[in-house]
Structure formats: structure tokens, C-alpha cells
Amino acid sequence: MPVFDEEGVDSVFWFSFFAGRSPHRTQGGPDLDMASYSIVKLLDEKHGIPSSARAYPDLPWEPKEAFHALAGRYAALG
């Protein structure tokens, strides 16, 4: 992101919000999300994350570190 600032870029867009065929799993199979470019983890019935530990318990996804990095960057821009 600092390179974008140096070059005068005023915004960026990450091209993949979630990977529909690559669900995040902590049990019951491979974590296909690890190979995706998405900024959120798409959850399925085998995700293994209790709702009390989720940021958005009513939604079928959870933000990744990249989500928070982009959100923080845009918040800093005002």
C-alpha cells in the first residue's frame, strides 16, 4: 500500500470478497480457503468456529486479516 501512496493511487479494490468453492474449515476436511484470494472466510457446516467467537454470527463469512487491513487503510484516509 505505501507504493500506491508514492505513485498517487487514491484507491484500490481487492478483486475477491469470498471464494464460493473454497470454504474455511477447521475440522472435517481440508481448509480450501487457505488457497483463495478472498478477504473473508466463507463458512460451511464444518467451519468449527463457535458463534460467540465470530465477528458476524448471522452471516456465512468471517473477515480475514486482509479485510481488516483494507478497512483500516480506508478509515485512515477519512
PDB file with SEQRES, HELIX, SHEET and CRYST1 records, atoms N, CA, C and O in Angstrom:
SEQRES   1 A   78  MET PRO VAL PHE ASP GLU GLU GLY VAL ASP SER VAL PHE          
SEQRES   2 A   78  TRP PHE SER PHE PHE ALA GLY ARG SER PRO HIS ARG THR          
SEQRES   3 A   78  GLN GLY GLY PRO ASP LEU ASP MET ALA SER TYR SER ILE          
SEQRES   4 A   78  VAL LYS LEU LEU ASP GLU LYS HIS GLY ILE PRO SER SER          
SEQRES   5 A   78  ALA ARG ALA TYR PRO ASP LEU PRO TRP GLU PRO LYS GLU          
SEQRES   6 A   78  ALA PHE HIS ALA LEU ALA GLY ARG TYR ALA ALA LEU GLY          
HELIX    1 AA1 PRO A    2  GLU A    6  1                                   5    
HELIX    2 AA2 LEU A   32  ALA A   35  5                                   4    
HELIX    3 AA3 SER A   51  ALA A   53  5                                   3    
HELIX    4 AA4 GLU A   65  LEU A   77  1                                  13    
SHEET    1 AA1 2 VAL A  40  LEU A  42  0                                        
SHEET    2 AA1 2 TRP A  61  PRO A  63 -1                                        
CRYST1    1.000    1.000    1.000  90.00  90.00  90.00 P 1           1          
ATOM      1  N   MET A   1       0.802  -1.196   0.000  1.00  0.00           N  
ATOM      2  CA  MET A   1       0.000   0.000   0.000  1.00  0.00           C  
ATOM      3  C   MET A   1       0.852   1.271   0.000  1.00  0.00           C  
ATOM      4  O   MET A   1       0.444   2.255  -0.617  1.00  0.00           O  
ATOM      5  N   PRO A   2       2.018   1.299   0.663  1.00  0.00           N  
ATOM      6  CA  PRO A   2       2.841   2.508   0.589  1.00  0.00           C  
ATOM      7  C   PRO A   2       3.276   2.845  -0.837  1.00  0.00           C  
ATOM      8  O   PRO A   2       3.417   4.018  -1.182  1.00  0.00           O  
ATOM      9  N   VAL A   3       3.486   1.829  -1.657  1.00  0.00           N  
ATOM     10  CA  VAL A   3       3.861   2.081  -3.052  1.00  0.00           C  
ATOM     11  C   VAL A   3       2.731   2.795  -3.778  1.00  0.00           C  
ATOM     12  O   VAL A   3       2.978   3.691  -4.585  1.00  0.00           O  
ATOM     13  N   PHE A   4       1.500   2.406  -3.497  1.00  0.00           N  
ATOM     14  CA  PHE A   4       0.362   3.075  -4.110  1.00  0.00           C  
ATOM     15  C   PHE A   4       0.331   4.555  -3.717  1.00  0.00           C  
ATOM     16  O   PHE A   4       0.056   5.420  -4.549  1.00  0.00           O  
ATOM     17  N   ASP A   5       0.614   4.835  -2.443  1.00  0.00           N  
ATOM     18  CA  ASP A   5       0.668   6.228  -1.989  1.00  0.00           C  
ATOM     19  C   ASP A   5       1.739   7.012  -2.743  1.00  0.00           C  
ATOM     20  O   ASP A   5       1.497   8.131  -3.196  1.00  0.00           O  
ATOM     21  N   GLU A   6       2.907   6.424  -2.873  1.00  0.00           N  
ATOM     22  CA  GLU A   6       4.018   7.092  -3.559  1.00  0.00           C  
ATOM     23  C   GLU A   6       3.691   7.395  -5.016  1.00  0.00           C  
ATOM     24  O   GLU A   6       4.165   8.387  -5.570  1.00  0.00           O  
ATOM     25  N   GLU A   7       2.882   6.540  -5.633  1.00  0.00           N  
ATOM     26  CA  GLU A   7       2.532   6.714  -7.039  1.00  0.00           C  
ATOM     27  C   GLU A   7       1.259   7.531  -7.246  1.00  0.00           C  
ATOM     28  O   GLU A   7       0.846   7.762  -8.383  1.00  0.00           O  
ATOM     29  N   GLY A   8       0.638   7.966  -6.155  1.00  0.00           N  
ATOM     30  CA  GLY A   8      -0.553   8.806  -6.271  1.00  0.00           C  
ATOM     31  C   GLY A   8      -1.855   8.058  -6.498  1.00  0.00           C  
ATOM     32  O   GLY A   8      -2.848   8.665  -6.898  1.00  0.00           O  
ATOM     33  N   VAL A   9      -1.873   6.763  -6.253  1.00  0.00           N  
ATOM     34  CA  VAL A   9      -3.108   5.987  -6.401  1.00  0.00           C  
ATOM     35  C   VAL A   9      -4.018   6.329  -5.227  1.00  0.00           C  
ATOM     36  O   VAL A   9      -3.586   6.267  -4.077  1.00  0.00           O  
ATOM     37  N   ASP A  10      -5.280   6.691  -5.501  1.00  0.00           N  
ATOM     38  CA  ASP A  10      -6.154   7.097  -4.408  1.00  0.00           C  
ATOM     39  C   ASP A  10      -7.091   6.008  -3.921  1.00  0.00           C  
ATOM     40  O   ASP A  10      -7.751   6.191  -2.898  1.00  0.00           O  
ATOM     41  N   SER A  11      -7.172   4.888  -4.609  1.00  0.00           N  
ATOM     42  CA  SER A  11      -7.993   3.789  -4.123  1.00  0.00           C  
ATOM     43  C   SER A  11      -7.582   2.487  -4.793  1.00  0.00           C  
ATOM     44  O   SER A  11      -6.993   2.480  -5.874  1.00  0.00           O  
ATOM     45  N   VAL A  12      -7.904   1.390  -4.129  1.00  0.00           N  
ATOM     46  CA  VAL A  12      -7.649   0.057  -4.669  1.00  0.00           C  
ATOM     47  C   VAL A  12      -8.888  -0.788  -4.394  1.00  0.00           C  
ATOM     48  O   VAL A  12      -9.701  -0.453  -3.532  1.00  0.00           O  
ATOM     49  N   PHE A  13      -9.019  -1.863  -5.119  1.00  0.00           N  
ATOM     50  CA  PHE A  13     -10.116  -2.785  -4.900  1.00  0.00           C  
ATOM     51  C   PHE A  13      -9.558  -4.193  -4.905  1.00  0.00           C  
ATOM     52  O   PHE A  13      -8.907  -4.602  -5.866  1.00  0.00           O  
ATOM     53  N   TRP A  14      -9.802  -4.928  -3.853  1.00  0.00           N  
ATOM     54  CA  TRP A  14      -9.408  -6.333  -3.817  1.00  0.00           C  
ATOM     55  C   TRP A  14     -10.451  -7.104  -4.608  1.00  0.00           C  
ATOM     56  O   TRP A  14     -11.645  -6.933  -4.364  1.00  0.00           O  
ATOM     57  N   PHE A  15     -10.045  -7.943  -5.542  1.00  0.00           N  
ATOM     58  CA  PHE A  15     -10.964  -8.498  -6.527  1.00  0.00           C  
ATOM     59  C   PHE A  15     -11.814  -9.667  -6.072  1.00  0.00           C  
ATOM     60  O   PHE A  15     -12.670 -10.120  -6.832  1.00  0.00           O  
ATOM     61  N   SER A  16     -11.618 -10.173  -4.871  1.00  0.00           N  
ATOM     62  CA  SER A  16     -12.393 -11.333  -4.458  1.00  0.00           C  
ATOM     63  C   SER A  16     -12.851 -11.185  -3.009  1.00  0.00           C  
ATOM     64  O   SER A  16     -12.040 -11.256  -2.085  1.00  0.00           O  
ATOM     65  N   PHE A  17     -14.138 -10.981  -2.819  1.00  0.00           N  
ATOM     66  CA  PHE A  17     -14.680 -10.860  -1.467  1.00  0.00           C  
ATOM     67  C   PHE A  17     -14.661 -12.223  -0.773  1.00  0.00           C  
ATOM     68  O   PHE A  17     -14.171 -12.342   0.350  1.00  0.00           O  
ATOM     69  N   PHE A  18     -15.190 -13.246  -1.435  1.00  0.00           N  
ATOM     70  CA  PHE A  18     -15.091 -14.606  -0.906  1.00  0.00           C  
ATOM     71  C   PHE A  18     -14.999 -15.595  -2.044  1.00  0.00           C  
ATOM     72  O   PHE A  18     -15.396 -15.310  -3.173  1.00  0.00           O  
ATOM     73  N   ALA A  19     -14.464 -16.771  -1.726  1.00  0.00           N  
ATOM     74  CA  ALA A  19     -14.309 -17.840  -2.712  1.00  0.00           C  
ATOM     75  C   ALA A  19     -15.409 -18.873  -2.459  1.00  0.00           C  
ATOM     76  O   ALA A  19     -15.337 -19.640  -1.499  1.00  0.00           O  
ATOM     77  N   GLY A  20     -16.415 -18.888  -3.314  1.00  0.00           N  
ATOM     78  CA  GLY A  20     -17.578 -19.738  -3.127  1.00  0.00           C  
ATOM     79  C   GLY A  20     -17.312 -21.228  -3.114  1.00  0.00           C  
ATOM     80  O   GLY A  20     -18.072 -21.989  -2.516  1.00  0.00           O  
ATOM     81  N   ARG A  21     -16.256 -21.647  -3.755  1.00  0.00           N  
ATOM     82  CA  ARG A  21     -15.952 -23.082  -3.806  1.00  0.00           C  
ATOM     83  C   ARG A  21     -14.790 -23.461  -2.899  1.00  0.00           C  
ATOM     84  O   ARG A  21     -14.254 -24.565  -2.994  1.00  0.00           O  
ATOM     85  N   SER A  22     -14.406 -22.546  -2.023  1.00  0.00           N  
ATOM     86  CA  SER A  22     -13.264 -22.786  -1.142  1.00  0.00           C  
ATOM     87  C   SER A  22     -13.618 -22.433   0.300  1.00  0.00           C  
ATOM     88  O   SER A  22     -13.142 -21.425   0.820  1.00  0.00           O  
ATOM     89  N   PRO A  23     -14.447 -23.249   0.952  1.00  0.00           N  
ATOM     90  CA  PRO A  23     -14.861 -22.915   2.316  1.00  0.00           C  
ATOM     91  C   PRO A  23     -13.736 -23.066   3.336  1.00  0.00           C  
ATOM     92  O   PRO A  23     -12.825 -23.878   3.175  1.00  0.00           O  
ATOM     93  N   HIS A  24     -13.828 -22.262   4.380  1.00  0.00           N  
ATOM     94  CA  HIS A  24     -12.899 -22.348   5.513  1.00  0.00           C  
ATOM     95  C   HIS A  24     -13.362 -23.481   6.421  1.00  0.00           C  
ATOM     96  O   HIS A  24     -14.544 -23.581   6.750  1.00  0.00           O  
ATOM     97  N   ARG A  25     -12.429 -24.328   6.819  1.00  0.00           N  
ATOM     98  CA  ARG A  25     -12.755 -25.434   7.726  1.00  0.00           C  
ATOM     99  C   ARG A  25     -11.636 -25.610   8.733  1.00  0.00           C  
ATOM    100  O   ARG A  25     -10.456 -25.498   8.400  1.00  0.00           O  
ATOM    101  N   THR A  26     -12.022 -25.888   9.968  1.00  0.00           N  
ATOM    102  CA  THR A  26     -11.031 -26.240  10.979  1.00  0.00           C  
ATOM    103  C   THR A  26     -11.124 -27.722  11.320  1.00  0.00           C  
ATOM    104  O   THR A  26     -10.285 -28.256  12.046  1.00  0.00           O  
ATOM    105  N   GLN A  27     -12.152 -28.380  10.788  1.00  0.00           N  
ATOM    106  CA  GLN A  27     -12.348 -29.812  11.043  1.00  0.00           C  
ATOM    107  C   GLN A  27     -13.124 -30.425   9.882  1.00  0.00           C  
ATOM    108  O   GLN A  27     -13.799 -29.713   9.139  1.00  0.00           O  
ATOM    109  N   GLY A  28     -13.031 -31.728   9.727  1.00  0.00           N  
ATOM    110  CA  GLY A  28     -13.837 -32.432   8.734  1.00  0.00           C  
ATOM    111  C   GLY A  28     -13.406 -32.267   7.295  1.00  0.00           C  
ATOM    112  O   GLY A  28     -14.221 -32.470   6.395  1.00  0.00           O  
ATOM    113  N   GLY A  29     -12.175 -31.913   7.041  1.00  0.00           N  
ATOM    114  CA  GLY A  29     -11.721 -31.773   5.665  1.00  0.00           C  
ATOM    115  C   GLY A  29     -10.684 -30.682   5.534  1.00  0.00           C  
ATOM    116  O   GLY A  29     -10.386 -29.976   6.497  1.00  0.00           O  
ATOM    117  N   PRO A  30     -10.134 -30.544   4.335  1.00  0.00           N  
ATOM    118  CA  PRO A  30      -9.094 -29.525   4.134  1.00  0.00           C  
ATOM    119  C   PRO A  30      -9.665 -28.108   4.167  1.00  0.00           C  
ATOM    120  O   PRO A  30     -10.817 -27.881   3.797  1.00  0.00           O  
ATOM    121  N   ASP A  31      -8.851 -27.171   4.609  1.00  0.00           N  
ATOM    122  CA  ASP A  31      -9.236 -25.761   4.609  1.00  0.00           C  
ATOM    123  C   ASP A  31      -8.909 -25.189   3.240  1.00  0.00           C  
ATOM    124  O   ASP A  31      -7.815 -24.666   3.027  1.00  0.00           O  
ATOM    125  N   LEU A  32      -9.849 -25.284   2.313  1.00  0.00           N  
ATOM    126  CA  LEU A  32      -9.642 -24.832   0.937  1.00  0.00           C  
ATOM    127  C   LEU A  32      -9.482 -23.316   0.848  1.00  0.00           C  
ATOM    128  O   LEU A  32      -8.909 -22.800  -0.112  1.00  0.00           O  
ATOM    129  N   ASP A  33      -9.986 -22.616   1.842  1.00  0.00           N  
ATOM    130  CA  ASP A  33      -9.882 -21.161   1.870  1.00  0.00           C  
ATOM    131  C   ASP A  33      -8.428 -20.687   1.932  1.00  0.00           C  
ATOM    132  O   ASP A  33      -8.122 -19.586   1.475  1.00  0.00           O  
ATOM    133  N   MET A  34      -7.554 -21.480   2.475  1.00  0.00           N  
ATOM    134  CA  MET A  34      -6.147 -21.092   2.598  1.00  0.00           C  
ATOM    135  C   MET A  34      -5.516 -20.774   1.243  1.00  0.00           C  
ATOM    136  O   MET A  34      -4.531 -20.039   1.184  1.00  0.00           O  
ATOM    137  N   ALA A  35      -6.057 -21.304   0.175  1.00  0.00           N  
ATOM    138  CA  ALA A  35      -5.504 -21.075  -1.161  1.00  0.00           C  
ATOM    139  C   ALA A  35      -6.270 -20.017  -1.948  1.00  0.00           C  
ATOM    140  O   ALA A  35      -5.997 -19.812  -3.131  1.00  0.00           O  
ATOM    141  N   SER A  36      -7.228 -19.343  -1.309  1.00  0.00           N  
ATOM    142  CA  SER A  36      -8.029 -18.373  -2.043  1.00  0.00           C  
ATOM    143  C   SER A  36      -7.492 -16.950  -1.857  1.00  0.00           C  
ATOM    144  O   SER A  36      -6.715 -16.682  -0.941  1.00  0.00           O  
ATOM    145  N   TYR A  37      -7.916 -16.057  -2.730  1.00  0.00           N  
ATOM    146  CA  TYR A  37      -7.539 -14.646  -2.663  1.00  0.00           C  
ATOM    147  C   TYR A  37      -8.586 -13.806  -1.931  1.00  0.00           C  
ATOM    148  O   TYR A  37      -8.482 -12.580  -1.905  1.00  0.00           O  
ATOM    149  N   SER A  38      -9.560 -14.428  -1.356  1.00  0.00           N  
ATOM    150  CA  SER A  38     -10.661 -13.682  -0.752  1.00  0.00           C  
ATOM    151  C   SER A  38     -10.231 -12.944   0.515  1.00  0.00           C  
ATOM    152  O   SER A  38      -9.235 -13.293   1.149  1.00  0.00           O  
ATOM    153  N   ILE A  39     -11.011 -11.911   0.869  1.00  0.00           N  
ATOM    154  CA  ILE A  39     -10.715 -11.161   2.085  1.00  0.00           C  
ATOM    155  C   ILE A  39     -11.600 -11.588   3.255  1.00  0.00           C  
ATOM    156  O   ILE A  39     -11.461 -11.076   4.366  1.00  0.00           O  
ATOM    157  N   VAL A  40     -12.510 -12.527   2.998  1.00  0.00           N  
ATOM    158  CA  VAL A  40     -13.305 -13.124   4.072  1.00  0.00           C  
ATOM    159  C   VAL A  40     -13.288 -14.644   3.921  1.00  0.00           C  
ATOM    160  O   VAL A  40     -13.104 -15.179   2.828  1.00  0.00           O  
ATOM    161  N   LYS A  41     -13.486 -15.320   5.050  1.00  0.00           N  
ATOM    162  CA  LYS A  41     -13.573 -16.779   5.062  1.00  0.00           C  
ATOM    163  C   LYS A  41     -15.031 -17.169   4.865  1.00  0.00           C  
ATOM    164  O   LYS A  41     -15.883 -16.800   5.673  1.00  0.00           O  
ATOM    165  N   LEU A  42     -15.325 -17.901   3.813  1.00  0.00           N  
ATOM    166  CA  LEU A  42     -16.670 -18.423   3.611  1.00  0.00           C  
ATOM    167  C   LEU A  42     -16.821 -19.646   4.508  1.00  0.00           C  
ATOM    168  O   LEU A  42     -16.009 -20.568   4.444  1.00  0.00           O  
ATOM    169  N   LEU A  43     -17.848 -19.654   5.334  1.00  0.00           N  
ATOM    170  CA  LEU A  43     -18.037 -20.734   6.298  1.00  0.00           C  
ATOM    171  C   LEU A  43     -19.076 -21.736   5.805  1.00  0.00           C  
ATOM    172  O   LEU A  43     -20.082 -21.362   5.202  1.00  0.00           O  
ATOM    173  N   ASP A  44     -18.820 -22.997   6.067  1.00  0.00           N  
ATOM    174  CA  ASP A  44     -19.820 -24.026   5.795  1.00  0.00           C  
ATOM    175  C   ASP A  44     -20.118 -24.742   7.106  1.00  0.00           C  
ATOM    176  O   ASP A  44     -19.676 -24.294   8.164  1.00  0.00           O  
ATOM    177  N   GLU A  45     -20.848 -25.829   7.057  1.00  0.00           N  
ATOM    178  CA  GLU A  45     -21.242 -26.522   8.281  1.00  0.00           C  
ATOM    179  C   GLU A  45     -20.066 -27.125   9.049  1.00  0.00           C  
ATOM    180  O   GLU A  45     -20.233 -27.520  10.203  1.00  0.00           O  
ATOM    181  N   LYS A  46     -18.890 -27.206   8.445  1.00  0.00           N  
ATOM    182  CA  LYS A  46     -17.720 -27.798   9.095  1.00  0.00           C  
ATOM    183  C   LYS A  46     -16.691 -26.750   9.524  1.00  0.00           C  
ATOM    184  O   LYS A  46     -15.531 -27.093   9.751  1.00  0.00           O  
ATOM    185  N   HIS A  47     -17.087 -25.491   9.638  1.00  0.00           N  
ATOM    186  CA  HIS A  47     -16.116 -24.442   9.936  1.00  0.00           C  
ATOM    187  C   HIS A  47     -15.555 -24.518  11.344  1.00  0.00           C  
ATOM    188  O   HIS A  47     -14.404 -24.137  11.557  1.00  0.00           O  
ATOM    189  N   GLY A  48     -16.321 -24.995  12.309  1.00  0.00           N  
ATOM    190  CA  GLY A  48     -15.805 -25.208  13.653  1.00  0.00           C  
ATOM    191  C   GLY A  48     -15.592 -23.958  14.492  1.00  0.00           C  
ATOM    192  O   GLY A  48     -14.906 -24.029  15.511  1.00  0.00           O  
ATOM    193  N   ILE A  49     -16.150 -22.819  14.106  1.00  0.00           N  
ATOM    194  CA  ILE A  49     -15.991 -21.584  14.871  1.00  0.00           C  
ATOM    195  C   ILE A  49     -17.279 -21.326  15.651  1.00  0.00           C  
ATOM    196  O   ILE A  49     -18.336 -21.153  15.043  1.00  0.00           O  
ATOM    197  N   PRO A  50     -17.213 -21.297  16.983  1.00  0.00           N  
ATOM    198  CA  PRO A  50     -18.437 -21.037  17.741  1.00  0.00           C  
ATOM    199  C   PRO A  50     -18.958 -19.622  17.481  1.00  0.00           C  
ATOM    200  O   PRO A  50     -18.170 -18.701  17.263  1.00  0.00           O  
ATOM    201  N   SER A  51     -20.269 -19.450  17.503  1.00  0.00           N  
ATOM    202  CA  SER A  51     -20.845 -18.134  17.194  1.00  0.00           C  
ATOM    203  C   SER A  51     -20.362 -17.064  18.159  1.00  0.00           C  
ATOM    204  O   SER A  51     -20.280 -15.896  17.781  1.00  0.00           O  
ATOM    205  N   SER A  52     -20.041 -17.428  19.390  1.00  0.00           N  
ATOM    206  CA  SER A  52     -19.549 -16.447  20.362  1.00  0.00           C  
ATOM    207  C   SER A  52     -18.176 -15.894  19.978  1.00  0.00           C  
ATOM    208  O   SER A  52     -17.786 -14.828  20.454  1.00  0.00           O  
ATOM    209  N   ALA A  53     -17.451 -16.599  19.136  1.00  0.00           N  
ATOM    210  CA  ALA A  53     -16.120 -16.160  18.704  1.00  0.00           C  
ATOM    211  C   ALA A  53     -16.144 -15.483  17.337  1.00  0.00           C  
ATOM    212  O   ALA A  53     -15.096 -15.105  16.814  1.00  0.00           O  
ATOM    213  N   ARG A  54     -17.318 -15.331  16.764  1.00  0.00           N  
ATOM    214  CA  ARG A  54     -17.430 -14.770  15.418  1.00  0.00           C  
ATOM    215  C   ARG A  54     -17.756 -13.290  15.442  1.00  0.00           C  
ATOM    216  O   ARG A  54     -18.492 -12.820  16.310  1.00  0.00           O  
ATOM    217  N   ALA A  55     -17.208 -12.562  14.492  1.00  0.00           N  
ATOM    218  CA  ALA A  55     -17.481 -11.126  14.368  1.00  0.00           C  
ATOM    219  C   ALA A  55     -18.893 -10.891  13.840  1.00  0.00           C  
ATOM    220  O   ALA A  55     -19.560  -9.945  14.258  1.00  0.00           O  
ATOM    221  N   TYR A  56     -19.347 -11.733  12.934  1.00  0.00           N  
ATOM    222  CA  TYR A  56     -20.666 -11.603  12.309  1.00  0.00           C  
ATOM    223  C   TYR A  56     -21.396 -12.942  12.390  1.00  0.00           C  
ATOM    224  O   TYR A  56     -21.488 -13.647  11.385  1.00  0.00           O  
ATOM    225  N   PRO A  57     -21.920 -13.309  13.573  1.00  0.00           N  
ATOM    226  CA  PRO A  57     -22.528 -14.640  13.734  1.00  0.00           C  
ATOM    227  C   PRO A  57     -23.735 -14.916  12.854  1.00  0.00           C  
ATOM    228  O   PRO A  57     -24.088 -16.077  12.645  1.00  0.00           O  
ATOM    229  N   ASP A  58     -24.378 -13.876  12.332  1.00  0.00           N  
ATOM    230  CA  ASP A  58     -25.555 -14.082  11.483  1.00  0.00           C  
ATOM    231  C   ASP A  58     -25.222 -14.205   9.999  1.00  0.00           C  
ATOM    232  O   ASP A  58     -26.112 -14.442   9.182  1.00  0.00           O  
ATOM    233  N   LEU A  59     -23.952 -14.046   9.646  1.00  0.00           N  
ATOM    234  CA  LEU A  59     -23.542 -14.106   8.241  1.00  0.00           C  
ATOM    235  C   LEU A  59     -22.692 -15.348   7.985  1.00  0.00           C  
ATOM    236  O   LEU A  59     -22.053 -15.851   8.909  1.00  0.00           O  
ATOM    237  N   PRO A  60     -22.672 -15.851   6.751  1.00  0.00           N  
ATOM    238  CA  PRO A  60     -21.921 -17.075   6.449  1.00  0.00           C  
ATOM    239  C   PRO A  60     -20.441 -16.833   6.156  1.00  0.00           C  
ATOM    240  O   PRO A  60     -19.813 -17.629   5.459  1.00  0.00           O  
ATOM    241  N   TRP A  61     -19.883 -15.751   6.676  1.00  0.00           N  
ATOM    242  CA  TRP A  61     -18.475 -15.456   6.464  1.00  0.00           C  
ATOM    243  C   TRP A  61     -17.894 -14.724   7.661  1.00  0.00           C  
ATOM    244  O   TRP A  61     -18.615 -14.153   8.479  1.00  0.00           O  
ATOM    245  N   GLU A  62     -16.564 -14.758   7.741  1.00  0.00           N  
ATOM    246  CA  GLU A  62     -15.811 -14.057   8.771  1.00  0.00           C  
ATOM    247  C   GLU A  62     -14.672 -13.299   8.105  1.00  0.00           C  
ATOM    248  O   GLU A  62     -14.064 -13.819   7.169  1.00  0.00           O  
ATOM    249  N   PRO A  63     -14.367 -12.091   8.557  1.00  0.00           N  
ATOM    250  CA  PRO A  63     -13.286 -11.315   7.943  1.00  0.00           C  
ATOM    251  C   PRO A  63     -11.911 -11.930   8.211  1.00  0.00           C  
ATOM    252  O   PRO A  63     -11.657 -12.496   9.274  1.00  0.00           O  
ATOM    253  N   LYS A  64     -11.040 -11.803   7.220  1.00  0.00           N  
ATOM    254  CA  LYS A  64      -9.643 -12.231   7.362  1.00  0.00           C  
ATOM    255  C   LYS A  64      -8.790 -11.011   7.712  1.00  0.00           C  
ATOM    256  O   LYS A  64      -9.293  -9.888   7.753  1.00  0.00           O  
ATOM    257  N   GLU A  65      -7.527 -11.229   7.960  1.00  0.00           N  
ATOM    258  CA  GLU A  65      -6.602 -10.147   8.268  1.00  0.00           C  
ATOM    259  C   GLU A  65      -6.573  -9.107   7.145  1.00  0.00           C  
ATOM    260  O   GLU A  65      -6.490  -7.908   7.409  1.00  0.00           O  
ATOM    261  N   ALA A  66      -6.642  -9.565   5.897  1.00  0.00           N  
ATOM    262  CA  ALA A  66      -6.639  -8.643   4.750  1.00  0.00           C  
ATOM    263  C   ALA A  66      -7.856  -7.721   4.776  1.00  0.00           C  
ATOM    264  O   ALA A  66      -7.751  -6.553   4.404  1.00  0.00           O  
ATOM    265  N   PHE A  67      -8.994  -8.226   5.206  1.00  0.00           N  
ATOM    266  CA  PHE A  67     -10.203  -7.417   5.333  1.00  0.00           C  
ATOM    267  C   PHE A  67      -9.954  -6.267   6.294  1.00  0.00           C  
ATOM    268  O   PHE A  67     -10.265  -5.113   5.998  1.00  0.00           O  
ATOM    269  N   HIS A  68      -9.386  -6.598   7.454  1.00  0.00           N  
ATOM    270  CA  HIS A  68      -9.117  -5.572   8.464  1.00  0.00           C  
ATOM    271  C   HIS A  68      -8.052  -4.582   7.992  1.00  0.00           C  
ATOM    272  O   HIS A  68      -8.129  -3.394   8.308  1.00  0.00           O  
ATOM    273  N   ALA A  69      -7.074  -5.052   7.249  1.00  0.00           N  
ATOM    274  CA  ALA A  69      -6.032  -4.169   6.730  1.00  0.00           C  
ATOM    275  C   ALA A  69      -6.626  -3.149   5.750  1.00  0.00           C  
ATOM    276  O   ALA A  69      -6.314  -1.960   5.823  1.00  0.00           O  
ATOM    277  N   LEU A  70      -7.475  -3.614   4.842  1.00  0.00           N  
ATOM    278  CA  LEU A  70      -8.117  -2.696   3.901  1.00  0.00           C  
ATOM    279  C   LEU A  70      -9.069  -1.740   4.613  1.00  0.00           C  
ATOM    280  O   LEU A  70      -9.098  -0.548   4.307  1.00  0.00           O  
ATOM    281  N   ALA A  71      -9.832  -2.250   5.544  1.00  0.00           N  
ATOM    282  CA  ALA A  71     -10.766  -1.393   6.284  1.00  0.00           C  
ATOM    283  C   ALA A  71     -10.012  -0.317   7.057  1.00  0.00           C  
ATOM    284  O   ALA A  71     -10.423   0.843   7.071  1.00  0.00           O  
ATOM    285  N   GLY A  72      -8.914  -0.696   7.695  1.00  0.00           N  
ATOM    286  CA  GLY A  72      -8.119   0.275   8.429  1.00  0.00           C  
ATOM    287  C   GLY A  72      -7.505   1.315   7.515  1.00  0.00           C  
ATOM    288  O   GLY A  72      -7.427   2.494   7.860  1.00  0.00           O  
ATOM    289  N   ARG A  73      -7.074   0.877   6.359  1.00  0.00           N  
ATOM    290  CA  ARG A  73      -6.481   1.803   5.393  1.00  0.00           C  
ATOM    291  C   ARG A  73      -7.507   2.818   4.917  1.00  0.00           C  
ATOM    292  O   ARG A  73      -7.222   4.015   4.880  1.00  0.00           O  
ATOM    293  N   TYR A  74      -8.679   2.362   4.558  1.00  0.00           N  
ATOM    294  CA  TYR A  74      -9.728   3.272   4.096  1.00  0.00           C  
ATOM    295  C   TYR A  74     -10.196   4.193   5.243  1.00  0.00           C  
ATOM    296  O   TYR A  74     -10.484   5.367   5.012  1.00  0.00           O  
ATOM    297  N   ALA A  75     -10.268   3.673   6.445  1.00  0.00           N  
ATOM    298  CA  ALA A  75     -10.662   4.507   7.595  1.00  0.00           C  
ATOM    299  C   ALA A  75      -9.645   5.620   7.823  1.00  0.00           C  
ATOM    300  O   ALA A  75     -10.016   6.744   8.161  1.00  0.00           O  
ATOM    301  N   ALA A  76      -8.372   5.311   7.642  1.00  0.00           N  
ATOM    302  CA  ALA A  76      -7.322   6.318   7.834  1.00  0.00           C  
ATOM    303  C   ALA A  76      -7.377   7.406   6.782  1.00  0.00           C  
ATOM    304  O   ALA A  76      -6.948   8.533   7.030  1.00  0.00           O  
ATOM    305  N   LEU A  77      -7.893   7.086   5.626  1.00  0.00           N  
ATOM    306  CA  LEU A  77      -7.994   8.078   4.549  1.00  0.00           C  
ATOM    307  C   LEU A  77      -9.112   9.088   4.809  1.00  0.00           C  
ATOM    308  O   LEU A  77      -9.122  10.185   4.250  1.00  0.00           O  
ATOM    309  N   GLY A  78     -10.047   8.694   5.667  1.00  0.00           N  
ATOM    310  CA  GLY A  78     -11.152   9.600   6.007  1.00  0.00           C  
ATOM    311  C   GLY A  78     -12.185   9.557   4.974  1.00  0.00           C  
ATOM    312  O   GLY A  78     -13.196  10.252   5.082  1.00  0.00           O  
TER     313      GLY A  78                                                      
END                                                                             
